[in-house]
Amino acid sequence: MFIQTEATPNPQTLKFLPGRDVMPGEPKDFRDEEAAKISPLASALFTIDGVTGVFFGADFIAVTKGDSDWAHLKPAILGAIMEHFMSSQPLINDGESAAPSGQTEEFFEADDKEMVEVIKELLDTRVRPAVAMDGGDIIFKGFKQGTVYLHMQGACSGCPSSTATLKNGIENLLRHFVPGVEDVQQI
């Protein structure tokens, strides 16, 4: 098995591509060992000293580190990923929820439902694919008084360029296509 690695805009996160589907459907973000207990692979990655986050995308695994050096972490991470995919273990344990972490009820006024649908469509078709290429994901959380609230995951969470992505990219896109959008905030 050959696993490729790619840098992300976040220097603390590397993207690992095992050459097969990882998490079809909605991605999954793990920010601590407790959350990772539902996944044998995420749990194994969190046992590696220095790993602070694991994100499963459609065809990649993004791993975030603390102060450790990638030269020391990369071999252990590659070994854990290879071992997982060579075993017969599931990515998410049976009976456990594979719903994206941090999912809470979306908030917006009933009158804004059509506008929210357009916002979500733009996020799904234009933003999420680009963000996934960088090892992350973006989740719509709400819309209130002209402000769109988004949650960034994976490599995007804590990335130095995520503010620029939100303001210069996503906010401009939404303001252009959706009258009534004035601001984009990360929550």
C-alpha positions in Angstrom: 0.0 0.0 0.0 1.3 3.4 -1.0 0.1 6.5 1.0 0.9 9.9 -0.4 1.2 13.0 1.7 0.4 16.6 0.8 1.1 19.8 2.6 -1.9 22.0 3.5 -2.0 25.8 4.0 -1.9 25.0 7.7 1.7 24.1 8.6 0.4 22.1 11.6 -1.6 19.8 9.4 -0.6 17.2 6.8 -3.0 15.4 4.4 -2.5 11.7 3.9 -4.0 10.0 0.8 -4.3 6.2 1.0 -5.5 5.9 -2.6 -9.0 4.7 -1.5 -12.2 6.0 -0.1 -11.8 7.1 3.5 -15.1 8.7 4.7 -17.7 8.7 1.9 -20.5 11.1 2.6 -20.1 13.7 5.4 -16.5 14.2 6.8 -15.7 13.6 10.4 -13.5 15.8 12.6 -11.9 14.6 15.8 -10.4 17.2 18.1 -9.5 14.9 21.1 -9.0 11.3 22.2 -12.5 11.1 23.7 -14.2 11.9 20.5 -11.9 9.6 18.6 -13.1 6.5 20.6 -15.7 5.8 18.0 -13.0 5.2 15.3 -10.2 2.6 15.5 -8.1 4.6 13.1 -8.6 8.0 14.9 -7.9 6.3 18.2 -4.7 4.8 16.9 -3.6 8.2 15.5 -4.2 9.9 18.8 -1.9 7.4 20.6 0.9 8.9 18.7 2.6 11.5 20.9 2.1 15.0 19.3 -1.1 14.3 17.3 -3.8 16.9 18.3 -6.4 16.4 15.6 -7.7 13.9 13.0 -10.0 14.7 10.1 -11.5 12.1 7.7 -12.4 13.5 4.3 -13.8 11.5 1.4 -10.4 10.2 0.2 -7.9 11.6 2.7 -7.0 11.8 6.4 -5.7 15.2 7.7 -3.6 15.0 10.8 -2.9 18.0 12.9 0.1 18.1 15.2 1.2 20.2 18.2 4.8 21.3 18.7 6.3 18.0 17.4 8.3 17.7 14.3 6.8 16.1 11.2 10.0 14.1 10.6 9.3 12.2 13.8 5.5 11.9 13.4 5.1 11.0 9.8 6.5 7.5 9.9 4.2 6.6 12.9 1.2 8.1 11.2 1.9 6.3 8.0 2.3 3.1 9.9 -1.0 3.5 11.8 -2.9 4.3 8.6 -1.4 1.4 6.7 -2.1 -1.0 9.5 -5.7 0.2 9.7 -6.4 -0.3 6.0 -4.7 -3.7 5.9 -6.9 -4.9 8.8 -10.6 -5.6 8.6 -11.5 -2.9 11.2 -14.2 -0.4 10.3 -13.4 3.3 10.1 -16.3 4.0 12.5 -17.3 1.3 15.1 -20.7 -0.3 14.5 -23.6 1.4 16.2 -21.7 4.6 16.6 -22.8 7.8 15.0 -20.8 8.9 12.0 -22.5 12.3 11.9 -20.1 15.2 11.7 -18.8 16.3 15.0 -20.0 19.6 16.4 -23.3 19.2 14.6 -25.8 21.4 16.3 -29.2 22.7 15.2 -28.8 25.2 12.4 -30.3 28.6 13.2 -32.0 31.1 10.8 -35.4 32.8 10.6 -38.1 31.0 8.6 -38.4 33.9 6.3 -34.7 33.4 5.3 -35.2 29.7 4.3 -34.8 30.3 0.5 -31.7 32.5 1.0 -30.2 29.8 3.3 -30.8 27.2 0.6 -28.9 29.3 -1.9 -26.0 29.8 0.6 -25.8 26.1 1.3 -25.8 25.3 -2.4 -23.0 27.7 -3.0 -21.0 26.3 -0.1 -21.5 22.7 -1.3 -20.7 23.3 -4.9 -18.1 26.1 -4.9 -16.5 26.2 -1.4 -16.4 22.7 0.1 -14.5 21.1 -2.8 -11.8 23.8 -2.7 -11.5 23.5 1.1 -11.4 19.7 0.9 -8.4 20.0 -1.4 -6.6 21.8 1.4 -7.5 19.1 3.9 -10.6 20.5 5.6 -14.3 21.2 5.5 -16.7 24.0 6.2 -20.1 23.6 7.8 -23.0 26.0 7.6 -24.2 26.8 11.1 -26.6 29.7 10.7 -27.7 33.0 9.3 -28.9 36.0 11.3 -29.3 39.7 10.4 -27.1 39.4 7.3 -24.3 37.4 8.9 -23.5 33.8 7.8 -22.0 31.6 10.5 -19.7 28.8 9.5 -17.6 26.2 11.3 -14.2 25.2 9.8 -12.8 21.7 10.3 -9.7 19.7 9.6 -6.7 21.6 8.3 -8.9 24.8 8.2 -9.4 24.8 11.9 -6.8 27.0 13.3 -5.1 27.7 9.9 -3.5 31.1 9.7 -5.0 31.7 6.3 -8.6 30.6 7.3 -9.5 34.2 8.1 -8.4 35.4 4.7 -10.4 32.4 3.1 -13.5 33.5 5.0 -13.3 37.2 4.3 -11.7 37.4 0.9 -13.1 34.3 -0.6 -16.3 33.0 0.9 -17.7 36.3 2.0 -17.1 37.9 -1.4 -18.7 34.9 -3.1 -21.8 34.9 -0.9 -22.2 38.7 -1.1 -22.0 38.6 -4.9 -24.6 35.8 -5.4 -26.9 36.3 -2.3 -28.3 39.8 -1.8 -28.7 40.2 2.0 -25.4 38.6 3.0 -23.3 41.2 4.6 -20.7 39.3 6.7 -19.3 35.8 7.3 -18.2 34.8 10.8 -16.4 31.6 12.0 -17.8 29.9 15.1 
